[in-house]
Amino acid sequence: MPTYQFEAMDPQGQEIRDVIEAPTQDEAQATIRSMGYFVTKIAVQKSSQKAGSQGSSKKKTFALGGAGGKKIVQFTRQLSILQDAGLPILRSLKILEEQSRPGALKNALIDVCDEIESGASLSEAMAKSPKVFDRLYVNMIKAGEAGGSLEVILRRLAEFKERTQSLKNMVIGAMIYPIMVVLFTIGILTFIMIRIIPEFKEMFEEFGIELPAMTKLLISISDRVVKLWFLFPAVPIAMFLFVALICKFRAGRMGWHLYLLKLPVIGKLVEKSNLARTTRTLGALVASGVPIIEGLTITRETSGNAMFEKIYSKVTDAIREGDTIANPMKKNSKPGFHPVTLFFFVATVSLPPLGVLLIQADLWYFVLYACGALGMIALLWYVMVCRKPVVEDLVINMIDVGEETGELDVMLYKVADYYEEEVRTITDGMLKMIEPIMIIFLGLVVLFIVAALFMPLIAIISGLTGGGK
């Protein structure tokens, strides 16, 4: 009969540690409860487990990366339900492991079950699978175990993961539509330039008529596209690799993230989504009983933006010296001037003029002046916005009130709710704005192509009709 190690609380709140023999873990828990104890942790003794677990190991499958946000959300919600139903944690994990599809999550659950059977706690077991269960997840579970409220923490963690995933899906969904429209438009225009325009060019050359300036421009664009078609995939890939290389350096990463925060329209979306995510993360950790220093450190690591990482790092240092959260957050929320950010702004506004060189290389002087003028505009714009704080006074005041009243987690949740609604409003506005802009742009492009092709066609038809008379 296996021997179980257990930890429990007696009616007076004292911690009890002992061993008990029972045929199954469920019967062991029932026996312990009949003794008037509340079970907080139970596992087979290592020696007993080692003797009884030979031949029961499960084969893991090859998997790359983590489990993915949706799978973690579903797993957390299901584990929360099973714990609310009163099932032992090990049995709950085995049920979820058996129904999981092969992948990183299933592999992690196999390891977690093995660790728990060997005597480890749930948080200790999950900490050994960092690609699936991050520090935030592990620390909230650890706080739930320490406070004897694992069911509550799991429910709160499930809600947190669902809200975070919903916010992420909202932002990604807002980006997918314009990106897909732009890619589809580029594909159609590329096909027209490569396959259709050259046919019209040959026809016009056969008739030997004088072409309008608009038609010459269209044919010139078509010739460049035919010769330099490989640049369409090469340029975006090169830009992505360049940004990735820049972000390998601390200053480069800070400059790129500040550039994203200061972009018109998109910058507000990035800023508010970061505020919503970080305040909800910190609120969830504080509400779960995680120490504030540890909570701020985890929030910093999961923020995903160098500017917010800097803010939370400064706040952590200030709290160690006895300060509050609100004061250092307000003090360090103004980014200031960053040369890498300016470079990205100047490079962005210079791309359209540089594209002219692909069509008419002899217009280099025009391109030079245009890049200089647009670069000065970008500089002035950046100087005006570089000192604007990325954390609004609303956040500072709400956190200050939360610290004074002892309801920091409640205030952080309210801030997160507010900014999630702001993100939803911005994304809806962007979609409503992008759709007419794209329609107008496509209409102008089609009008240009039709006019450029039909003007010489009308001249040819007029010539043929006049010659017949």
C-alpha positions as CSV (number, residue, x, y, z in Angstrom):
1,M,0.0,0.0,0.0
2,P,1.5,3.4,-1.0
3,T,2.5,5.9,1.6
4,Y,1.5,9.6,1.2
5,Q,3.2,12.6,2.5
6,F,0.8,15.4,3.3
7,E,0.6,19.0,4.6
8,A,-2.7,20.2,6.2
9,M,-4.2,22.9,8.4
10,D,-5.9,22.0,11.7
11,P,-9.1,23.9,12.9
12,Q,-6.8,26.4,14.7
13,G,-4.8,27.2,11.6
14,Q,-1.7,25.3,12.6
15,E,0.3,23.5,9.9
16,I,0.4,19.7,10.1
17,R,2.9,17.6,8.3
18,D,2.6,13.8,8.4
19,V,2.4,10.6,6.4
20,I,-0.5,8.2,5.9
21,E,-1.0,4.9,4.1
22,A,-4.0,4.4,1.8
23,P,-4.8,2.5,-1.4
24,T,-5.4,5.7,-3.4
25,Q,-4.8,9.4,-3.0
26,D,-8.5,10.1,-2.9
27,E,-9.0,7.7,0.1
28,A,-5.9,9.3,1.7
29,Q,-7.5,12.8,1.4
30,A,-10.8,11.5,2.7
31,T,-9.1,10.0,5.8
32,I,-7.2,13.2,6.5
33,R,-10.4,15.3,6.2
34,S,-12.2,12.9,8.6
35,M,-9.5,13.7,11.1
36,G,-10.6,17.4,10.9
37,Y,-7.7,18.6,8.8
38,F,-7.8,20.7,5.6
39,V,-5.4,19.3,3.0
40,T,-3.1,21.8,1.3
41,K,-0.6,19.4,-0.2
42,I,-0.4,15.6,-0.7
43,A,1.9,13.4,-2.7
44,V,3.3,9.8,-2.8
45,Q,6.5,9.4,-0.8
46,K,9.5,9.5,-3.1
47,S,10.6,6.0,-2.2
48,S,7.1,4.6,-2.6
49,Q,6.6,6.5,-5.9
50,K,9.9,5.2,-7.3
51,A,8.9,1.6,-6.6
52,G,5.5,1.9,-8.0
53,S,6.0,4.1,-11.1
54,Q,8.2,1.9,-13.2
55,G,6.7,1.2,-16.6
56,S,4.1,4.0,-16.2
57,S,6.1,6.8,-17.8
58,K,4.5,8.4,-20.8
59,K,6.2,9.2,-24.0
60,K,6.6,12.9,-24.8
61,T,6.4,14.2,-28.4
62,F,8.7,16.6,-30.1
63,A,7.5,20.2,-29.8
64,L,9.1,23.7,-30.4
65,G,8.4,26.8,-28.4
66,G,5.6,27.3,-25.9
67,A,2.0,26.2,-25.7
68,G,0.3,29.3,-27.1
69,G,-2.0,31.7,-25.4
70,K,-5.3,30.0,-26.3
71,K,-4.2,26.6,-25.0
72,I,-3.0,28.1,-21.7
73,V,-6.2,30.0,-21.3
74,Q,-8.3,26.8,-21.9
75,F,-6.1,24.7,-19.6
76,T,-6.3,27.3,-16.8
77,R,-10.0,27.5,-17.0
78,Q,-10.5,23.8,-17.0
79,L,-8.1,23.3,-14.1
80,S,-10.0,26.0,-12.2
81,I,-13.3,24.1,-12.8
82,L,-11.8,20.8,-11.7
83,Q,-10.5,22.3,-8.5
84,D,-13.8,24.0,-7.7
85,A,-15.4,20.5,-8.1
86,G,-13.1,19.2,-5.3
87,L,-10.8,16.9,-7.4
88,P,-7.2,16.4,-6.1
89,I,-4.7,18.5,-8.0
90,L,-2.8,15.5,-9.4
91,R,-5.9,13.8,-10.7
92,S,-7.0,17.1,-12.3
93,L,-3.7,17.5,-14.0
94,K,-3.7,13.9,-15.3
95,I,-7.2,14.3,-16.7
96,L,-6.2,17.5,-18.6
97,E,-2.9,15.8,-19.7
98,E,-4.8,12.8,-21.2
99,Q,-7.2,15.0,-23.2
100,S,-4.4,17.4,-24.4
101,R,-3.2,17.0,-27.9
102,P,0.5,16.2,-28.5
103,G,2.6,19.3,-28.1
104,A,4.4,21.6,-25.6
105,L,1.5,21.7,-23.1
106,K,1.1,18.0,-23.0
107,N,4.8,17.5,-22.5
108,A,4.8,20.0,-19.7
109,L,1.8,18.4,-18.0
110,I,3.6,15.0,-18.1
111,D,6.6,16.6,-16.4
112,V,4.4,18.4,-13.8
113,C,2.6,15.2,-12.9
114,D,5.9,13.4,-12.5
115,E,7.3,16.2,-10.3
116,I,4.2,16.3,-8.1
117,E,4.2,12.5,-7.6
118,S,7.8,12.9,-6.5
119,G,6.8,15.3,-3.8
120,A,7.1,18.7,-5.4
121,S,4.4,21.3,-5.0
122,L,2.4,22.5,-8.1
123,S,4.3,25.8,-8.3
124,E,7.7,24.0,-8.1
125,A,6.7,21.5,-10.7
126,M,5.4,24.3,-13.1
127,A,8.5,26.3,-12.6
128,K,10.5,23.5,-14.3
129,S,8.6,24.1,-17.6
130,P,9.2,27.9,-18.1
131,K,8.4,27.8,-21.8
132,V,4.8,26.9,-20.9
133,F,4.3,28.4,-17.5
134,D,5.9,31.8,-17.1
135,R,7.0,33.5,-13.9
136,L,3.7,35.3,-13.5
137,Y,1.8,32.0,-13.7
138,V,4.1,30.2,-11.3
139,N,4.1,33.0,-8.7
140,M,0.4,33.3,-8.7
141,I,0.1,29.5,-8.1
142,K,2.7,29.8,-5.4
143,A,0.7,32.5,-3.7
144,G,-2.4,30.4,-3.9
145,E,-0.7,27.4,-2.3
146,A,0.8,29.6,0.5
147,G,-2.6,31.1,1.2
148,G,-4.6,27.9,0.9
149,S,-6.7,29.4,-1.8
150,L,-5.6,27.6,-4.9
151,E,-9.1,27.4,-6.3
152,V,-9.6,31.1,-6.0
153,I,-6.2,31.9,-7.5
154,L,-6.8,29.5,-10.4
155,R,-10.2,31.2,-11.2
156,R,-8.6,34.6,-11.0
157,L,-5.7,33.4,-13.2
158,A,-8.1,32.0,-15.7
159,E,-10.0,35.3,-15.9
160,F,-6.7,37.2,-16.2
161,K,-5.4,35.0,-19.0
162,E,-8.7,35.3,-20.8
163,R,-8.8,39.1,-20.6
164,T,-5.1,39.3,-21.7
165,Q,-5.7,37.0,-24.7
166,S,-8.8,38.9,-25.6
167,L,-6.8,42.2,-25.7
168,K,-4.1,40.6,-27.7
169,N,-6.6,39.2,-30.2
170,M,-8.3,42.6,-30.5
171,V,-5.0,44.4,-31.4
172,I,-3.9,41.6,-33.8
173,G,-7.4,41.6,-35.4
174,A,-7.2,45.3,-36.0
175,M,-3.8,44.9,-37.8
176,I,-4.8,41.9,-39.9
177,Y,-7.4,43.7,-42.0
178,P,-5.3,46.5,-43.4
179,I,-2.3,44.3,-43.9
180,M,-4.3,41.8,-45.9
181,V,-5.9,44.6,-48.0
182,V,-2.5,46.1,-48.7
183,L,-0.9,42.8,-49.6
184,F,-3.8,41.9,-51.9
185,T,-3.6,45.3,-53.6
186,I,0.1,45.0,-54.1
187,G,-0.4,41.5,-55.6
188,I,-3.0,42.8,-58.1
189,L,-1.1,45.8,-59.1
190,T,2.1,43.8,-59.5
191,F,0.2,41.4,-61.8
192,I,-1.1,44.3,-63.9
193,M,2.3,45.9,-64.2
194,I,4.0,42.6,-65.2
195,R,1.4,41.0,-67.4
196,I,-1.0,43.6,-68.8
197,I,0.9,46.9,-69.2
198,P,3.7,45.3,-71.4
199,E,1.0,44.2,-73.8
200,F,-0.4,47.7,-74.2
201,K,3.2,49.0,-74.5
202,E,3.8,46.7,-77.6
203,M,0.5,47.8,-79.2
204,F,1.3,51.5,-78.7
205,E,4.8,51.0,-80.2
206,E,3.3,49.3,-83.3
207,F,1.0,52.3,-84.0
208,G,3.9,54.7,-83.3
209,I,1.8,57.4,-81.7
210,E,2.9,60.1,-79.2
211,L,2.0,58.9,-75.7
212,P,0.7,61.2,-73.0
213,A,2.9,61.9,-70.0
214,M,0.5,59.8,-67.8
215,T,0.9,56.8,-70.1
216,K,4.7,57.2,-70.2
217,L,4.8,57.3,-66.4
218,L,2.7,54.1,-66.2
219,I,4.9,52.3,-68.7
220,S,8.0,53.4,-66.8
221,I,6.6,52.0,-63.6
222,S,5.7,48.8,-65.3
223,D,9.3,48.4,-66.8
224,R,10.8,48.9,-63.3
225,V,8.4,46.4,-61.7
226,V,9.3,43.8,-64.4
227,K,13.0,44.4,-63.8
228,L,13.0,44.8,-60.0
229,W,10.1,42.5,-59.0
230,F,12.4,40.7,-56.5
231,L,12.5,43.9,-54.4
232,F,8.9,43.5,-53.3
233,P,9.6,40.5,-51.0
234,A,13.3,41.5,-50.4
235,V,12.7,45.0,-49.0
236,P,10.2,44.0,-46.3
237,I,12.4,41.0,-45.3
238,A,15.5,43.3,-45.2
239,M,13.6,45.9,-43.1
240,F,12.5,43.2,-40.6
241,L,16.0,41.8,-40.3
242,F,17.4,45.3,-39.8
243,V,14.9,46.1,-37.0
244,A,15.6,42.7,-35.4
245,L,19.3,43.5,-35.5
246,I,18.9,46.9,-34.0
247,C,16.7,45.5,-31.2
248,K,19.6,43.2,-30.2
249,F,21.2,46.3,-28.6
250,R,19.7,47.9,-25.5
251,A,19.7,51.4,-27.0
252,G,18.3,50.1,-30.3
253,R,15.5,48.3,-28.6
254,M,14.6,51.4,-26.6
255,G,14.6,53.5,-29.7
256,W,12.4,51.2,-31.7
257,H,9.9,50.8,-28.9
258,L,9.7,54.6,-28.4
259,Y,9.2,55.0,-32.2
260,L,6.2,52.6,-31.9
261,L,4.9,54.6,-28.9
262,K,5.2,58.0,-30.7
263,L,3.7,57.0,-34.0
264,P,0.4,58.9,-34.9
265,V,-2.7,56.8,-34.1
266,I,-0.7,53.5,-33.8
267,G,1.3,54.9,-30.9
268,K,-1.8,55.5,-28.8
269,L,-2.9,51.9,-29.5
270,V,0.5,50.5,-28.4
271,E,0.6,52.8,-25.3
272,K,-2.9,52.0,-24.1
273,S,-2.6,48.2,-24.8
274,N,0.6,48.2,-22.8
275,L,-1.0,50.1,-19.9
276,A,-4.0,47.8,-19.9
277,R,-1.8,44.6,-19.9
278,T,0.8,45.8,-17.3
279,T,-1.8,47.2,-14.8
280,R,-3.9,44.0,-15.1
281,T,-0.8,41.9,-14.6
282,L,0.3,43.9,-11.5
283,G,-3.3,43.9,-10.2
284,A,-3.6,40.2,-10.5
285,L,-0.3,39.6,-8.7
286,V,-1.1,42.0,-5.9
287,A,-4.6,40.5,-5.4
288,S,-3.0,37.0,-5.3
289,G,-0.7,38.0,-2.4
290,V,2.5,38.2,-4.4
291,P,5.0,40.6,-2.7
292,I,5.0,44.0,-4.4
293,I,8.7,43.9,-5.4
294,E,8.2,40.5,-7.0
295,G,5.0,41.6,-8.7
296,L,6.7,44.7,-10.2
297,T,9.6,42.6,-11.4
298,I,7.3,40.1,-13.1
299,T,5.3,43.0,-14.6
300,R,8.5,44.5,-16.0
301,E,9.6,41.2,-17.5
302,T,6.2,40.6,-19.2
303,S,5.6,44.2,-20.4
304,G,7.2,43.6,-23.8
305,N,8.2,47.2,-24.2
306,A,11.6,48.7,-23.3
307,M,10.1,52.0,-22.0
308,F,7.7,50.3,-19.7
309,E,10.5,48.0,-18.5
310,K,12.5,51.0,-17.6
311,I,9.5,52.6,-15.7
312,Y,8.8,49.5,-13.6
313,S,12.5,49.0,-12.9
314,K,12.8,52.5,-11.6
315,V,9.6,52.0,-9.5
316,T,11.1,48.8,-8.0
317,D,14.3,50.6,-7.1
318,A,12.3,53.4,-5.5
319,I,10.1,51.1,-3.4
320,R,13.2,49.4,-2.1
321,E,14.2,52.8,-0.8
322,G,10.8,53.3,0.9
323,D,9.0,55.3,-1.8
324,T,5.5,54.6,-3.2
325,I,4.6,53.4,-6.7
326,A,2.9,56.6,-8.0
327,N,5.8,59.1,-7.4
328,P,8.6,57.3,-9.3
329,M,6.1,56.2,-12.0
330,K,5.2,59.8,-12.7
331,K,8.8,60.9,-12.6
332,N,10.1,58.3,-15.1
333,S,7.1,58.3,-17.5
334,K,8.6,61.0,-19.8
335,P,10.9,59.3,-22.4
336,G,12.9,62.3,-23.6
337,F,14.9,62.5,-26.9
338,H,16.4,59.3,-28.4
339,P,18.5,59.4,-31.5
340,V,17.5,55.9,-32.7
341,T,13.8,56.9,-32.5
342,L,14.6,60.0,-34.6
343,F,16.4,57.8,-37.2
344,F,13.3,55.6,-37.6
345,F,11.0,58.6,-38.1
346,V,13.3,60.1,-40.7
347,A,13.7,56.8,-42.4
348,T,9.9,56.3,-42.5
349,V,9.2,59.7,-44.2
350,S,12.1,59.2,-46.6
351,L,10.8,55.9,-48.0
352,P,8.2,57.4,-50.5
353,P,10.8,59.8,-52.1
354,L,13.4,57.0,-52.3
355,G,10.8,55.0,-54.2
356,V,10.8,57.6,-56.9
357,L,14.4,56.6,-57.7
358,L,13.1,53.2,-58.8
359,I,11.0,54.9,-61.5
360,Q,13.2,57.8,-62.6
361,A,16.8,57.6,-61.4
362,D,17.6,61.0,-62.9
363,L,15.3,62.7,-60.4
364,W,17.9,62.2,-57.6
365,Y,18.0,65.9,-56.9
366,F,14.3,66.0,-56.3
367,V,14.5,63.0,-54.0
368,L,17.4,64.6,-52.1
369,Y,15.4,67.8,-51.4
370,A,12.2,65.9,-50.6
371,C,14.0,63.7,-48.1
372,G,15.6,66.7,-46.5
373,A,12.3,68.6,-46.2
374,L,10.4,65.5,-44.9
375,G,13.3,64.8,-42.5
376,M,13.0,68.3,-41.0
377,I,9.2,67.8,-40.6
378,A,9.9,64.4,-38.8
379,L,12.4,66.1,-36.6
380,L,10.0,68.8,-35.6
381,W,7.2,66.3,-34.9
382,Y,9.5,64.1,-32.8
383,V,10.7,67.1,-30.8
384,M,7.1,68.0,-30.0
385,V,6.1,64.6,-28.9
386,C,9.3,63.1,-27.3
387,R,8.6,64.6,-23.9
388,K,5.0,63.5,-23.6
389,P,4.6,60.9,-20.9
390,V,3.6,57.3,-21.8
391,V,1.8,56.9,-18.5
392,E,-1.1,59.3,-18.2
393,D,-2.0,61.2,-15.0
394,L,-5.2,59.1,-14.7
395,V,-3.0,56.0,-14.0
396,I,-0.8,57.8,-11.6
397,N,-3.8,59.2,-9.6
398,M,-5.6,55.9,-9.5
399,I,-2.5,54.1,-8.2
400,D,-2.0,56.9,-5.7
401,V,-5.5,56.5,-4.4
402,G,-5.2,52.7,-4.3
403,E,-2.0,52.9,-2.2
404,E,-3.6,55.4,0.2
405,T,-6.8,53.3,0.6
406,G,-5.1,49.9,0.6
407,E,-7.1,48.8,-2.5
408,L,-4.2,48.9,-5.0
409,D,-5.4,45.8,-6.8
410,V,-8.9,47.1,-7.2
411,M,-7.6,50.4,-8.7
412,L,-5.2,48.6,-11.0
413,Y,-8.1,46.5,-12.3
414,K,-10.2,49.6,-12.9
415,V,-7.3,51.2,-14.9
416,A,-7.0,48.0,-16.9
417,D,-10.7,47.9,-17.7
418,Y,-10.6,51.5,-18.7
419,Y,-7.7,51.1,-21.1
420,E,-9.0,47.9,-22.6
421,E,-12.2,49.8,-23.5
422,E,-9.9,52.6,-24.9
423,V,-8.1,50.0,-27.0
424,R,-11.4,48.7,-28.3
425,T,-12.5,52.2,-29.2
426,I,-9.2,52.9,-31.1
427,T,-9.3,49.7,-33.0
428,D,-12.9,50.2,-34.1
429,G,-12.1,53.8,-35.1
430,M,-9.0,52.6,-37.1
431,L,-11.0,50.0,-39.0
432,K,-13.7,52.6,-39.8
433,M,-11.0,55.0,-40.9
434,I,-8.9,52.5,-42.9
435,E,-11.8,51.2,-45.0
436,P,-12.7,54.4,-46.8
437,I,-9.0,55.4,-47.1
438,M,-8.2,52.1,-48.8
439,I,-11.3,52.4,-51.1
440,I,-10.3,56.0,-52.1
441,F,-6.7,54.9,-52.7
442,L,-7.7,51.9,-54.8
443,G,-10.1,54.1,-56.7
444,L,-7.4,56.6,-57.5
445,V,-5.0,53.9,-58.6
446,V,-7.6,52.3,-60.9
447,L,-8.5,55.8,-62.3
448,F,-4.8,56.4,-63.1
449,I,-4.3,53.1,-64.8
450,V,-7.6,53.4,-66.8
451,A,-6.9,57.0,-67.9
452,A,-3.3,56.2,-68.8
453,L,-4.3,53.3,-71.0
454,F,-7.5,54.7,-72.6
455,M,-6.1,58.1,-73.6
456,P,-3.7,56.7,-76.2
457,L,-6.4,54.1,-77.2
458,I,-8.8,56.9,-77.9
459,A,-6.1,58.7,-80.0
460,I,-5.6,55.4,-82.0
461,I,-9.3,54.9,-82.6
462,S,-9.7,58.6,-83.7
463,G,-6.7,58.2,-86.1
464,L,-8.1,55.0,-87.6
465,T,-11.6,56.6,-88.0
466,G,-10.2,59.7,-89.6
467,G,-8.0,57.7,-91.9
468,G,-11.0,55.6,-93.1
469,K,-12.9,58.8,-94.1
